[in-house]
Every structure is written in structure tokens, then in C-alpha cells.
Amino acid sequence: MKIICVGLNYELHIEDLGWKKPEMPVVFLKPDSSILPKKNPFVIPPFSDSVEYEIEVLVKINKVGKCINERFAHKYYDEIGLGIDFCARDLQLKLKDEGHPWEISKGFDGSAVIGEQFFPKEQFSDIQNINFRLEKNGEIVQSGNTSDMLVGIDRLIEHVSKYYTLKKGDIIFTGTPAGIGPVAKGDVLQGYLEEDKLIDIKVR
């Protein structure tokens, strides 16, 4: 199982970071050890003083595919979920400034939260019009809609499958909207896909 993440896929998020808009999707991987076990709290790692949340819509791949044309991409997934991509932002920026790969700032243990369940994509009238949000301590900190993606889900699958063979069970994190921010011990994070609460975790 692969966790494939797409960065800088929402314009306002790019503005938040002050980064340049990419010419092609930014893709990176998280190892399976990054998945936060169900019911576990998120523990801030000792190597970072600035861990930030990023709420994202997830797509679960349902069969093997390589070099998938965008027209046929819809056949390779049938479930939609919600996740949090935690980022050790201080480490990421340090590595980026030094010209080094920054995967360890994204792929550390527990950095990938996968919601309690996935929903059949048929439940949504339009995959590219799904509302989602993250609440921290009861206040909305991120709110997005998949219509705001710079590169839509089917095009992402076409792009990613040029480089990686997609396999059943692989999960794609499709990018985060504006509003990323830090977490601190004691925080409670709750994520919603439309009005369904799929994430409810404590930070320690």
C-alpha cells in the first residue's frame, strides 16, 4: 500500500506559504509506517517545534493501473475519504532551503491520519464539488471544496500513474486548502467530509 500525496493543489494554500505556483503537480510519498493507528492520539515528534495540520480529501485506488488516461481514471477509484497530512514545517523549510529532499518532514511516524471510513463516490453528485473542513478545539480552521483544486482528481490519477503503478488499496491525498496552522499539546482536531465527522483525534 502506498500513500501518495499531492502538494500545492489549492491556490490560496500556496499563497499562505508564499511559495511559487508549480507548473505540474507536486507529488511525494509517505511510508505505511506514517499511518496513525486508529483511536491513537497524534504525538508531536521531538525533532520539530512547528508541526502543522493539513486537511485533505482522500481517494482510494481499487485496481492496478499504469499510465492511466484521464478519461478512464474514474474506473480506478470508487471510494472517497478524509485525512490529515501532518507536516514538520520547520524541518521542511530547513531542508528545502538547503536544497535537500524534505520527505522526512512529511513521512514521519503518525503523520498520516486516515478518517474512520470511506464513502462510495456515488454518494456524491459531483466529485469535484465536495465540501470538507477541519475544526481545532471546536473552531473551523480550514474549509475547502474540491472544486478549488488546481488539478482535479482524474487528472491527478493520470499524472501520478505515469511515475508509479497504482495498486488496489493505495491512497491519494489530494491537497489542502488555505488555513494550515500549528498544533499544540491538548488540541482536539475534528475533520468533516460534508457533514460527516470522520476524524476526531487528540494531540499530545
C-alpha positions as CSV (number, residue, x, y, z in Angstrom):
1,M,0.0,0.0,0.0
2,K,1.3,3.4,-1.0
3,I,0.3,6.8,0.4
4,I,0.7,9.3,-2.5
5,C,0.4,12.9,-1.5
6,V,-0.2,15.9,-3.7
7,G,1.1,19.3,-2.6
8,L,0.3,22.9,-3.6
9,N,-3.0,21.9,-5.2
10,Y,-5.0,24.8,-3.8
11,E,-4.1,28.4,-4.9
12,L,-4.9,30.0,-1.5
13,H,-2.8,27.5,0.3
14,I,0.1,28.3,-2.0
15,E,-0.4,32.0,-1.1
16,D,-0.4,31.0,2.6
17,L,3.0,29.5,2.2
18,G,4.3,32.3,0.0
19,W,5.6,29.7,-2.5
20,K,5.5,29.7,-6.3
21,K,2.6,28.1,-8.1
22,P,4.0,24.8,-9.6
23,E,3.9,24.0,-13.3
24,M,3.0,20.4,-12.6
25,P,1.5,18.6,-9.5
26,V,3.9,18.3,-6.6
27,V,4.0,14.6,-5.6
28,F,5.6,12.9,-2.6
29,L,5.1,9.6,-0.8
30,K,4.5,8.7,2.9
31,P,5.5,5.2,4.1
32,D,2.9,2.9,5.6
33,S,4.5,3.5,9.0
34,S,3.3,7.1,8.8
35,I,-0.3,6.0,9.2
36,L,-1.6,7.0,12.7
37,P,-3.2,3.9,14.2
38,K,-7.0,4.2,14.8
39,K,-8.0,5.7,18.1
40,N,-4.4,6.8,18.8
41,P,-3.6,10.4,19.6
42,F,-1.2,12.3,17.5
43,V,2.1,12.8,19.3
44,I,4.2,15.8,18.4
45,P,7.6,14.5,17.4
46,P,10.6,15.7,19.4
47,F,12.5,16.8,16.4
48,S,10.1,19.6,15.4
49,D,8.9,22.8,17.1
50,S,6.3,23.6,14.4
51,V,4.0,20.7,13.3
52,E,1.1,21.9,11.2
53,Y,-2.2,20.2,10.1
54,E,-3.4,19.9,6.6
55,I,-6.9,18.5,6.0
56,E,-7.3,16.7,2.7
57,V,-9.8,14.7,0.6
58,L,-8.6,11.1,0.0
59,V,-9.1,8.8,-2.9
60,K,-8.7,5.0,-2.5
61,I,-7.5,3.1,-5.6
62,N,-9.5,0.0,-6.4
63,K,-7.4,-1.8,-9.0
64,V,-3.9,-1.9,-10.7
65,G,-3.2,0.8,-13.2
66,K,-0.3,2.4,-15.0
67,C,-0.2,5.3,-17.4
68,I,-3.9,5.8,-16.9
69,N,-5.6,8.3,-19.3
70,E,-7.7,10.9,-17.6
71,R,-10.8,9.7,-19.4
72,F,-10.6,6.3,-17.7
73,A,-9.3,7.5,-14.3
74,H,-12.8,7.3,-12.8
75,K,-12.6,3.5,-13.2
76,Y,-9.7,3.2,-10.8
77,Y,-11.3,4.5,-7.6
78,D,-14.7,4.1,-6.0
79,E,-14.3,5.5,-2.5
80,I,-13.7,9.0,-1.1
81,G,-12.4,9.7,2.4
82,L,-10.7,12.4,4.5
83,G,-7.3,12.7,6.1
84,I,-4.8,14.9,7.8
85,D,-1.3,15.3,6.4
86,F,0.9,16.5,9.3
87,C,4.0,18.4,8.4
88,A,7.0,19.3,10.5
89,R,7.1,22.7,8.9
90,D,10.3,23.9,10.4
91,L,12.2,20.8,9.2
92,Q,10.6,21.1,5.8
93,L,11.7,24.7,5.3
94,K,15.2,24.0,6.6
95,L,15.6,21.0,4.2
96,K,14.1,23.0,1.3
97,D,16.4,25.9,1.9
98,E,19.4,23.6,1.8
99,G,18.2,22.0,-1.4
100,H,17.6,18.6,0.2
101,P,14.6,16.3,-0.1
102,W,12.1,17.1,2.6
103,E,10.2,13.7,2.8
104,I,11.1,13.2,6.4
105,S,9.2,16.3,7.4
106,K,6.1,14.7,5.9
107,G,6.6,11.0,6.3
108,F,7.5,10.6,9.9
109,D,5.6,8.1,12.1
110,G,2.0,9.1,12.7
111,S,2.0,11.9,10.1
112,A,-0.8,10.4,8.0
113,V,-4.3,10.4,9.6
114,I,-6.9,8.5,7.7
115,G,-10.5,9.0,8.6
116,E,-12.7,6.4,10.2
117,Q,-14.4,5.4,6.9
118,F,-14.6,5.9,3.2
119,F,-17.8,6.6,1.3
120,P,-18.8,5.3,-2.2
121,K,-18.1,8.0,-4.7
122,E,-21.7,7.5,-6.0
123,Q,-22.8,9.2,-2.7
124,F,-21.5,12.5,-4.1
125,S,-23.3,14.1,-7.1
126,D,-20.0,15.7,-8.2
127,I,-16.6,14.5,-7.0
128,Q,-15.3,18.0,-7.9
129,N,-17.8,19.7,-5.6
130,I,-17.3,18.2,-2.1
131,N,-17.1,20.4,1.0
132,F,-14.7,19.5,3.8
133,R,-13.3,21.2,6.8
134,L,-11.1,20.9,9.9
135,E,-12.0,22.1,13.3
136,K,-9.4,22.7,16.1
137,N,-10.8,22.9,19.6
138,G,-14.3,23.5,18.2
139,E,-13.4,26.3,15.8
140,I,-13.2,25.9,12.0
141,V,-9.6,26.4,10.9
142,Q,-9.7,25.0,7.4
143,S,-12.7,24.9,5.0
144,G,-12.4,23.8,1.4
145,N,-14.2,22.5,-1.7
146,T,-12.7,20.1,-4.2
147,S,-13.8,22.5,-7.0
148,D,-10.9,24.7,-5.9
149,M,-8.3,22.1,-6.8
150,L,-5.8,23.3,-9.4
151,V,-5.6,19.8,-10.7
152,G,-8.7,17.6,-10.4
153,I,-8.8,14.0,-9.1
154,D,-8.9,12.3,-12.5
155,R,-6.0,14.4,-13.8
156,L,-4.1,13.7,-10.7
157,I,-4.5,10.0,-11.3
158,E,-3.3,10.4,-14.9
159,H,-0.3,12.3,-13.7
160,V,0.7,10.1,-10.8
161,S,0.3,6.9,-12.7
162,K,2.9,8.0,-15.2
163,Y,5.5,7.5,-12.5
164,Y,4.0,5.0,-10.1
165,T,2.0,1.9,-10.8
166,L,-1.2,2.3,-8.8
167,K,-2.3,-0.7,-6.8
168,K,-5.5,-1.7,-5.0
169,G,-5.6,0.0,-1.6
170,D,-3.3,2.8,-2.5
171,I,-4.5,6.1,-1.1
172,I,-4.0,9.6,-2.7
173,F,-4.0,12.7,-0.5
174,T,-5.3,15.3,-3.0
175,G,-4.0,18.5,-1.4
176,T,-5.0,21.0,1.3
177,P,-6.9,24.3,1.2
178,A,-5.9,27.6,2.9
179,G,-5.8,27.8,6.7
180,I,-3.0,25.5,7.7
181,G,-1.6,26.1,11.2
182,P,0.3,24.7,14.1
183,V,-0.9,22.1,16.7
184,A,-0.1,22.1,20.4
185,K,-0.4,19.5,23.1
186,G,-4.0,19.3,24.3
187,D,-5.6,20.3,20.9
188,V,-8.5,18.3,19.6
189,L,-8.8,18.0,15.8
190,Q,-12.1,17.0,14.1
191,G,-12.5,16.6,10.4
192,Y,-15.7,16.6,8.3
193,L,-16.5,15.5,4.8
194,E,-19.7,17.4,4.1
195,E,-21.4,17.0,7.5
196,D,-20.0,13.5,8.3
197,K,-17.3,13.6,11.1
198,L,-14.6,11.2,10.0
199,I,-11.7,12.4,12.2
200,D,-11.6,13.0,15.9
201,I,-8.1,13.0,17.4
202,K,-6.2,14.5,20.4
203,V,-2.8,16.0,20.2
204,R,-0.2,15.0,22.8
